[in-house]
């Protein structure tokens, strides 16, 4: 007997408009005019799950559903492409500009504000543990709007892909090589996990009480927001920076033309006044 195949319907202009408005209102992400294929590839599984014939039906379900389906759609539509020690210049700047001048008696706090599945946060954790040593006077807080990647980050278990940028001594000291059923995986050492915590946060909404930070990394996520949303997010995060604290953004991003209480002190590196 021949297998039954699901014929993936096209995303109509009406459905795309509704889904585009949904993800903008919920996550501040502007899909633009031409991301119908992305919407189709990421949400078609939800049509199959609900046994729907069209994206128009799914869009109506999404708009009228105040429960778990909205959260699932946000998770599927938010992009999460990351790897260890991405944009390595920032890690060198972190040590030179911040750590070498940090008061020894004060715990160092850093926020990885778009942490995705945790590779950025754990890369920073390796740098901090190597620098502070046995004192352990550091803490990393990682956040993302996507609940699925937050759960992955908490586990700290990764396929051994795209790890070439991890310095060899960090691989030896902080990454456990998987064996048996975990062959081809690495597990982040528990001493890094002890000081690294993750939580689901929507940066376009009022921020919870997360305390104050010496450094905030917000890299490679601003490109998904329009100018107004981008500025609102930056202002919100700056309020969580200590005086003279640093903000790192991605190398393809810019804060030009924004009247913000920060100064550019290096490539995509800003300091709070």
N, C-alpha and C positions, 0 to 999 in steps of 0.2 A: 504494500500500500504506500502511495506517495505521501511524503510528509507535508503537513499543512504549513504554509508560510504566511507570516504577517506582512501585509502590504502597507508600507509606511506612507501615511497620507501627507500631502503637502500642507505647509503652514499658510493659511489664508492671510490676506492683509489685515482682516478684522481680528483674527486670533493673535497675530503677531503684535498688533497695536495693544491689545489687552494684556498680553504677557509682558510686553516691554514696559507698559505702565505699572504692572504689578511689581516687577523686580526693581524698578526705579523707586517706587513708593516704599517698598519693604527694605531694600538694601542700598539705595542711592546709586545703583549701577545703571548706566545708560548704554543699552545694547546697540544704539545707533539704528540706521535704516536697513542694514544688509546682513543681519545675523540670523536669518531664518533657518539656514542649515544647522547652525549651532543649536538653536532651540529645538529643531526636529531631532537631531541626534541625541540630545540629552534628555528630552522629555518623552520620546516615543514609547519608552518602557512603561511610562505611567498610563498612556493610552491603553496599552495591552493589559496592564494590571486592572484598570477599571472597565475594560471591554468597551472602549469608546471607538467610534468610527472616524472622528475628526478632531483636529486641534481646536476648532470652535467649541465643541462640546467640552473639551478639557479646560479651555480658558474660562468658560462659564462655571465649571466645577470649581476651579481655582478661586475665582472672584467671590463665589458664594460660600466657600468653605473657610471656616475660621479655625479649623483644627490642624491635624498633622500634615495634611496634603500641602498646605502653604509652606511649611517648614521643609518638607521633602523637595519641593520645587526650588526653594532658595538654595538648598544644599547642592542640587544638580546643576543649577545655573551659575553658581559662583565658581570662578576659575581658580585653580590651585596648582600652579606649576612652580616648583621650587627644588632646590638641591643644596647640599652642604657647601658652606663657604662661598656662596654666590657673591659676586662683586667684592673680591678679597680686599680691595683697598680700604673698605670701611672697617675691617677688622684690625688693620694696621693703625688706622686713625683712632680707633677706639682706645688702643693701648697708649699711643703717643699723646693724644689730646686729653684723655680723661683719666685713665687708670694711673698714669705716672704722676697725676696731680690730685688724686683723690685722698681726702683725709683718712688716715689709717684707722681712726677710731669709729668711723661711720660705715654702716653697712651699705654696700653699693647695690642699687636697684635699677634694673633695666627692663623695659617693656618691649617685647616683640609684638607689635600691635596688629600685624597681619601675618600671623605665624604659620598659617596653612597647616601642614602635617608635622611641623616641628623641627625641620632641618635647620632653619635659621636660628631658632632658639638654642638648640643643642650645639650648633657651631659656636655661638657666643659663650655657651656654658663651658666648652672646652677651653676657650681663651681665658675666661674668668677663673676657672679652677686652677689652671696652670699659673696664673698670675698671683692669686691670693693664697694658694697652697693650703696648708692645714688650718689656717684661720677660718676659712669657709665663710667669710663675711661678705657674701654676695647672694643675690636673689634675682631670678628671671621670672617675669610674668609673661606668658604667651596667650594671645587671644585671636579668635577668628569668628566670623559669622557662621561658618559651616560646621555643624555639629559632628559630621562624619570625620573630618580631618582632625578635629580636636581630640576625638577618641583615639585616633591613630597616633597623634603626638603624645598622648598620655602613656601609651604602650611603649613608645620608643623603639619599635621594631621595624627595620627597613630592609628592602632588597638591596643587595650589593651592586647597585647601579648608580652611576653618576657620583661616585664617592672619591674620585681621583683627586679632588681638590683638598681632601682632608690631609693635613700634614702627617707623615708617617709616625711621628712620636705620639700624636693625638690618637691615631688609629690603634696603636699599641696600648695606650693608657686608658682610653675611654670607650672603645668599641669591642664588644664580645662577638667573636665569630660563631655563627650558628652551625650546629652539627645535626646529623640525622634528618628529621623532618624539617628542620630549620636551615638546612644546607642552602647557601646562597643568600642568607640573611645576616644582618648584624643587629645586635641589641645594645642600646646605649647603657653604659654603666650606671648602676643605681646611685652612686655618689653624685652624679650630675642630676639625676631625676629628683633627688632629695631637695635640691635648691631651685628646681625648675617646675613651675606650676602653669596649668593651662585652664582657660575658661572661654565659654562662648560669649562673645560680645559683638553687638552691632554698632559700629563706629558712627553711623548716621543718627543714632538715637542718643538721648542723654546718657552719659557714662555713669556706671556704678562707682561706688567708693573703692577705688583701687589703690589709693595712697599716692605718694609723690615719687618721681623717678629722676635719676641722674641722667639717663639716656633713654630715648625712644627710637626704635627702628620702625619705620613705616615705608617699606620698600616695595616697589613694583605692584602697587595697588591703586595709587592715585589716578593712573591712566584710565581706569574704568569709570571715573566720576566726572560730572560736568563741573564747570568752574565754581559755581556757587556751593555745591556739595563738598568739593575739595577744600575750599576755604573754611567752611564750617567745621569739617573734620580736623583740619590743622589747628584752628583756634581752640577746639575742644581738647586736643592732645597737649597743646602748649600749656594749658591750665594745669596739667598734671606733671609738668617739668619743673624741677627745682631751678632757682636762679643760676644762670650760666650753664644749665643743662644742655645737652646736645640732641638734635633731631637729625636722623639720617633718612633720606629718601632715595629712591632708585635712580640709577644713572640716566634713565630715559625720561625722568620726570623733572618738573620745574615749578617753583613757587613765584616766578616773576609776576609783577604787577599786583601782587597781594600786599596790602598794608598790614604787616604782621610784626609783633614784638620780638623778632629774631633777626640775626645777622648771618649772612653767608660767610663761613670761615674756611671752607674747603670745598672740593667737588661734592655737590649734593649733601653738604654738611652744614647745619645751621646751629647757632647758639642763642639761647634765650637771653634777652637783655636783663 
